[in-house]
Amino acid sequence: MKRRLPFTHWAEHLLDLLFPPCCAGCASSGSLLCPACLRAIARLQEQRCARCTLPCRGADCRRCRFSSSSLFALQAVALYEEPLRTCIQHLKYRGTTRLAQPLGGMLAACYRRYHLRADLVIAVPLHAERERLRGYNHARLLADVCAHELGLPCAHPLLQRVRATAAQVGLPSSERRQNLVGAFQCQPQRSALPLSGSTILLIDDVCTTGATLEACTTALLQGGASRVQALVLAIPG
């Protein structure tokens, strides 16, 4: 039996009838992400490393084979190119939170495509002050949609950003990692869901150098997680 839409969804549907939304990718009227732009987001096709998503011929690239990274696996939907780039920016900076629905659905499809397996879903957290100023955590919105489609529980309170950090944009890889030392903390007491022995699916929008995902992974493993795999919308081209 089809589940009835909650009141908020009915209200959004009514607003769409009165004020048709515009596509974040091409500005055409009718939907937040039109079918043409959805098709234009080219999914990654060539064989890529399961740990860093760089092109390679085997399961993992030579760099990751000898890496000390604690992240078990990383997968991405597509490259950080148009129209996905603009969609992410609208979700992240312009308050178009309903874009989390189609974008989160892409994450769920990617999870299935690469046959990932996880017990819990956790979004990369924002510092409390930054989330207060923005009004929401875009990664959490994506994670909630993805988890709902996959039938997996979310355990966001398990991971907290306990230290505000300088913006990562523009920093080289080494400085990004130094910038995030001690920024995340695992707090198992804040969730009824068990962390010990669990495989975590960590969700974010974009992975540039992997420093943020690595810092989150370290905190989760120290807190008792068995392994951590990350899933993001985009990686640099």
LOBA-891836 format. One line per 10 residues: for each residue x, y, z of N, C-alpha, C. Coordinates in pm, whole numbers. Atoms other than C-alpha are relative to their C-alpha. Example, Ala and Ser with C-alpha at 12.3 -4.5 7.8 and 13.67 -1.06 7.14 Angstrom:
2
89 -119 0 1230 -450 780 90 120 0 ~ -82 -119 -6 1367 -106 714 -77 109 73
END
This chain:
237
85 -119 0 0 0 0 89 125 0 ~ -80 -120 12 137 339 -94 -15 87 124 ~ 1 -83 -120 236 552 204 -49 140 -32 ~ 54 -135 21 44 878 234 109 104 21 ~ -96 -107 -15 246 1191 188 -31 82 125 ~ 25 -86 -116 293 1398 505 -46 137 -46 ~ 57 -131 33 137 1743 520 101 90 -70 ~ -100 -88 60 464 1919 438 19 -30 -147 ~ -16 36 140 491 1726 113 -120 49 -82 ~ 118 -53 68 135 1822 22 14 150 -19
-18 -145 9 218 2184 97 102 35 -109 ~ -100 -24 104 528 2166 -123 -59 -24 -138 ~ 63 30 128 324 2008 -401 -92 115 -43 ~ 89 -113 31 70 2292 -379 81 122 -43 ~ -85 -113 37 346 2554 -389 60 -19 -140 ~ -54 27 132 492 2383 -696 -102 31 -110 ~ 105 -29 97 157 2419 -870 -17 151 -17 ~ 18 -146 5 133 2788 -782 125 70 -53 ~ -128 -60 40 503 2869 -832 92 -110 -48 ~ -81 112 53 667 2608 -1059 148 22 28
-144 -14 -29 1027 2542 -949 82 6 -128 ~ -92 -6 112 1322 2606 -1176 114 -100 22 ~ -109 97 -7 1590 2348 -1253 128 69 44 ~ -125 -58 -49 1911 2418 -1062 110 -7 -105 ~ -104 16 99 2112 2300 -1359 -12 92 -120 ~ 17 -77 123 1959 2488 -1653 -103 112 12 ~ 98 -104 -28 1693 2717 -1497 -131 -16 -77 ~ 128 24 66 1413 2561 -1702 -109 -21 105 ~ 109 7 -96 1073 2568 -1534 -61 -139 4 ~ 73 125 -12 896 2265 -1398 50 -96 105
-55 92 -101 1132 2078 -1163 131 54 53 ~ -124 -44 -60 1427 2129 -932 122 -53 -74 ~ -106 59 80 1640 1902 -1149 -67 -72 -115 ~ 77 51 115 1502 1840 -1496 61 -129 -54 ~ -50 126 57 1535 1507 -1683 125 18 -85 ~ -117 -23 85 1786 1658 -1927 126 18 84 ~ -117 -21 -86 2018 1772 -1649 36 -128 76 ~ -28 129 -64 1981 1439 -1471 81 -90 -93 ~ -72 82 97 2097 1265 -1789 140 56 -26 ~ -128 -64 29 2380 1517 -1829 103 -25 109
-95 31 -108 2534 1417 -1494 58 -138 -30 ~ -61 124 48 2768 1154 -1635 57 -80 117 ~ -51 86 -106 2823 869 -1390 141 -47 -36 ~ -137 46 24 3183 754 -1350 -4 -137 -67 ~ 5 122 78 3242 481 -1607 129 -80 4 ~ -126 74 5 3612 395 -1623 32 -64 134 ~ -37 69 -123 3762 158 -1370 81 92 89 ~ -67 -90 -94 3870 347 -1061 35 -71 129 ~ -44 55 -128 4047 277 -736 -115 5 101 ~ 110 8 -98 3806 166 -465 28 81 126
-33 -76 -121 3989 376 -206 11 149 -24 ~ -15 -143 24 4057 709 -375 -73 47 -125 ~ 79 -25 122 3844 690 -696 82 49 -118 ~ -81 -36 116 4140 775 -923 -2 -114 -101 ~ -2 107 100 4151 585 -1254 116 -96 24 ~ -105 101 -15 4347 260 -1227 -44 -128 -69 ~ 30 125 72 4361 -88 -1378 -42 -113 93 ~ 35 105 -94 4312 -293 -1063 -104 46 99 ~ 98 -36 -102 4092 -287 -753 41 125 74 ~ -48 -123 -62 4314 -20 -600 130 43 -68
-117 -54 69 4587 207 -732 127 -24 82 ~ -128 26 -66 4955 176 -649 18 89 123 ~ -14 -92 -112 4941 484 -424 -75 -51 123 ~ 80 46 -114 4661 341 -208 44 -136 51 ~ -46 131 -41 4814 -6 -202 104 11 111 ~ -104 -20 -101 5095 134 8 -32 117 92 ~ 43 -114 -82 4892 401 185 -38 -46 141 ~ 40 30 -138 4829 417 558 -142 49 29 ~ 136 -52 -18 4477 555 500 -87 -100 75 ~ 90 87 -78 4222 420 745 -137 -13 -64
128 8 71 3931 476 503 -2 -128 -83 ~ 5 130 68 3822 136 371 -29 15 -148 ~ 37 -18 141 3664 257 47 -64 136 -20 ~ 62 -127 38 3551 571 -132 -61 -16 -139 ~ 65 2 130 3298 590 -415 -68 134 -22 ~ 62 -127 36 3157 890 -600 -97 -21 -115 ~ 98 8 107 2860 946 -828 58 48 -131 ~ -45 -62 124 3028 1173 -1081 114 97 27 ~ -101 -104 -14 3295 1434 -1148 -67 132 38 ~ 52 -130 -44 3254 1783 -1002 -4 94 -121
18 -77 123 3135 1930 -1332 -146 37 -14 ~ 139 -38 24 2823 2096 -1464 -78 -114 -63 ~ 79 -88 -86 2537 2057 -1407 3 -37 149 ~ -1 44 -139 2614 1870 -1084 62 105 91 ~ -66 -102 -82 2847 2146 -959 -100 106 47 ~ 97 -103 -36 2571 2407 -969 -107 -54 94 ~ 101 62 -89 2321 2168 -808 52 -8 143 ~ -59 9 -134 2557 2109 -515 10 137 64 ~ -12 -135 -53 2619 2481 -475 -136 56 42 ~ 135 -45 -37 2244 2553 -473 -45 -67 130
37 71 -122 2190 2287 -207 80 54 120 ~ -91 -32 -109 2487 2397 1 -7 146 44 ~ -13 -141 -32 2481 2775 -20 -126 84 -24 ~ 116 -81 35 2147 2891 -159 -129 -47 66 ~ 117 43 -76 1911 2702 69 -100 -82 -78 ~ 93 83 79 1757 2484 -204 8 -142 55 ~ -16 127 -72 1727 2198 43 -74 -116 -66 ~ 75 109 63 1476 2004 -166 81 -71 -107 ~ -89 69 93 1759 1923 -407 62 -125 63 ~ -52 119 -66 1866 1670 -145 -73 -125 -45
77 118 41 1591 1442 -274 59 -67 -125 ~ -60 68 116 1723 1378 -628 148 -32 18 ~ -143 25 -19 2088 1409 -523 24 -116 97 ~ -10 113 -92 2041 1172 -229 -36 -130 -68 ~ 36 118 78 1874 931 -468 116 -50 -86 ~ -119 38 78 2189 937 -683 100 -74 89 ~ -90 68 -93 2394 841 -377 -47 -143 26 ~ 54 133 -25 2164 547 -308 24 -91 -121 ~ -23 79 122 2193 430 -671 147 -38 -11 ~ -144 29 4 2573 454 -647 36 -109 101
-20 103 -103 2568 247 -326 -34 -137 -56 ~ 42 129 57 2379 -26 -508 91 -42 -115 ~ -82 30 117 2592 -2 -820 133 -64 39 ~ -130 51 -43 2915 -67 -631 -12 -107 108 ~ 26 110 -94 2755 -330 -404 63 27 137 ~ -48 -34 -133 2849 -147 -87 -89 -65 106 ~ 77 57 -110 2738 -288 247 33 80 126 ~ -22 -79 -121 2688 -84 564 -109 -28 102 ~ 97 17 -109 2513 -104 901 -65 133 37 ~ 48 -132 -41 2479 269 975 43 105 -100
-33 -114 85 2475 592 777 25 123 88 ~ -35 -119 -77 2645 903 915 47 108 -98 ~ -43 -113 83 2684 1245 751 122 67 62 ~ -110 -82 -50 3002 1447 778 -62 121 72 ~ 67 -107 -76 2902 1693 1054 62 138 -23 ~ -47 -137 -5 2928 2070 1052 22 38 147 ~ -10 -53 -135 3044 2259 1357 -134 65 35 ~ 132 -47 -43 2739 2362 1562 -26 145 -38 ~ 18 -141 33 2797 2733 1502 -23 20 -150 ~ 18 -13 145 2831 2693 1126 -136 -53 -43
132 54 33 2520 2477 1111 -109 96 44 ~ 99 -97 -45 2331 2736 1313 -12 115 -98 ~ 2 -112 94 2430 3011 1072 -61 -39 -134 ~ 53 44 128 2347 2806 764 -144 -46 13 ~ 137 46 -24 2030 2660 916 -20 -148 -23 ~ 11 143 27 2099 2301 813 138 -53 -39 ~ -121 66 49 2371 2050 729 -36 -71 -130 ~ 35 55 130 2352 1972 357 38 -148 -11 ~ -41 140 6 2543 1644 403 -99 -89 74 ~ 99 78 -74 2289 1529 659 -129 -17 -80
118 12 85 2002 1604 422 21 -107 -106 ~ -33 102 100 2173 1394 154 1 -139 62 ~ -9 130 -67 2244 1115 401 -137 -53 39 ~ 134 43 -40 1884 1106 525 -76 -58 -118 ~ 69 50 119 1748 1064 172 61 -132 -45 ~ -69 122 41 2010 805 81 -34 -118 90 ~ 29 106 -97 1953 604 399 -144 -48 -12 ~ 141 37 14 1575 613 354 -21 -91 -120 ~ 17 82 120 1600 474 1 64 -137 15 ~ -70 127 -18 1839 202 114 -55 -81 117
54 69 -116 1644 113 428 103 -18 111 ~ -103 7 -102 1944 184 652 -24 105 108 ~ 18 -100 -107 1939 361 991 109 106 -2 ~ -97 -110 -15 2108 699 1039 42 10 146 ~ -53 -15 -136 2328 757 1343 88 125 6 ~ -78 -125 8 2441 1118 1295 58 45 134 ~ -55 -50 -127 2482 1197 1669 130 -69 43 ~ -122 71 -38 2765 941 1688 127 80 -32 ~ -119 -75 42 3002 1183 1514 -28 148 12 ~ 16 -143 -22 3043 1544 1621 124 76 -45
-111 -89 30 3256 1829 1493 18 90 121 ~ -16 -66 -129 3394 1961 1819 91 122 -6 ~ -88 -116 14 3637 2220 1686 -27 70 -133 ~ 20 -77 122 3565 2496 1439 135 13 -71 ~ -124 -5 77 3822 2499 1159 -10 106 -109 ~ -3 -92 113 3931 2739 890 -52 -71 -124 ~ 51 58 123 3777 2685 547 111 -79 -70 ~ -97 86 66 3948 2403 356 33 47 -141 ~ -17 -42 139 3909 2570 16 131 77 -16 ~ -125 -69 29 4246 2673 -124 120 -52 75
-112 53 -76 4457 2484 128 58 -123 -70 ~ -60 123 54 4709 2222 4 -34 -118 89 ~ 40 123 -70 4656 1861 111 56 -10 141 ~ -63 13 -132 4905 1867 399 -62 96 102 ~ 60 -98 -91 4753 2184 548 -145 -35 30 ~ 138 43 -25 4401 2046 508 -3 -103 112 ~ -4 104 -103 4494 1745 719 36 59 136 ~ -39 -63 -126 4665 1958 983 -114 84 55 ~ 113 -85 -38 4365 2190 988 -110 -79 72 ~ 109 83 -53 4138 1898 1084 40 -88 119
-44 80 -115 4346 1741 1363 -86 34 121 ~ 84 -19 -118 4113 1692 1659 -133 67 -25 ~ 125 -72 31 3818 1847 1475 -124 -86 23 ~ 114 90 -13 3593 1538 1499 17 -92 120 ~ -2 86 -118 3500 1327 1795 -118 -96 -6 ~ 106 100 -4 3303 1006 1822 -62 -1 140 ~ 70 -6 -128 3037 1012 2095 -110 -106 3 ~ 95 111 3 2870 669 2119 -118 15 96 ~ 106 -15 -100 2666 773 2423 -116 84 -52 ~ 104 -88 53 2464 1014 2207 -97 -71 -93
88 73 91 2301 741 1999 -38 -134 60 ~ 47 130 -46 2091 436 2079 50 -111 -90 ~ -50 99 93 2242 261 1778 145 -35 33 ~ -135 40 -39 2557 58 1850 103 31 -108 ~ -109 -28 92 2882 172 1691 99 -115 -5 ~ -102 104 -10 3106 -111 1808 -25 -112 -103 ~ 8 108 99 3174 -355 1525 -79 33 -125 ~ 85 -36 113 2958 -165 1275 82 50 -119 ~ -55 -59 122 3040 -77 915 -77 128 -28 ~ 61 -132 15 2974 292 860 5 47 -145
3 -69 129 2865 464 540 3 148 29 ~ -21 -142 -27 2999 819 561 -37 81 -125 ~ 54 -75 114 2820 1073 339 47 145 1 ~ -31 -142 18 2941 1409 205 -32 38 -144 ~ 33 -43 136 2885 1620 -104 118 -15 -95 ~ -116 2 88 3236 1656 -250 123 -47 77 ~ -129 39 -56 3570 1491 -182 109 60 -89 ~ -108 -62 77 3872 1698 -289 132 -73 25 ~ -123 71 -34 4176 1560 -107 -27 -121 89 ~ 32 109 -91 3998 1322 131 35 28 144
-44 -31 -136 4128 1501 440 -115 -3 100 ~ 115 -2 -91 3783 1555 594 -51 -141 25 ~ 48 138 -14 3672 1197 527 96 -81 84 ~ -101 72 -77 3998 1066 669 -8 36 148 ~ 10 -43 -139 3960 1272 988 -123 -60 66 ~ 123 62 -53 3603 1147 1034 20 -150 23 ~ -24 144 -10 3713 789 970 84 -33 123 ~ -86 23 -116 3987 811 1232 -80 6 130 ~ 81 -15 -121 3738 932 1494 -96 -118 17 ~ 96 111 -7 3485 659 1408 68 -132 36
-72 124 -33 3743 379 1420 47 2 145 ~ -41 -12 -141 3874 508 1753 -119 -22 93 ~ 120 17 -80 3514 500 1875 -54 -142 -2 ~ 42 141 -1 3476 131 1791 -57 -54 -129 ~ 51 50 128 3356 112 1430 95 -103 -58 ~ -82 104 61 3477 -192 1239 71 52 -124 ~ -59 -62 118 3533 -9 911 -90 113 -49 ~ 73 -117 50 3429 308 731 20 8 -151 ~ -6 -25 144 3346 356 365 -75 129 -27 ~ 57 -131 29 3263 693 215 -70 1 -136
76 -17 124 3013 791 -53 -27 147 -18 ~ 17 -143 26 3011 1137 -210 -64 20 -136 ~ 60 -31 129 2834 1308 -495 106 20 -107 ~ -94 -39 104 3143 1436 -672 145 0 48 ~ -143 -13 -20 3520 1427 -700 53 93 -110 ~ -53 -89 102 3743 1671 -892 25 -73 -133 ~ -22 58 132 3774 1613 -1266 149 -12 -31
END
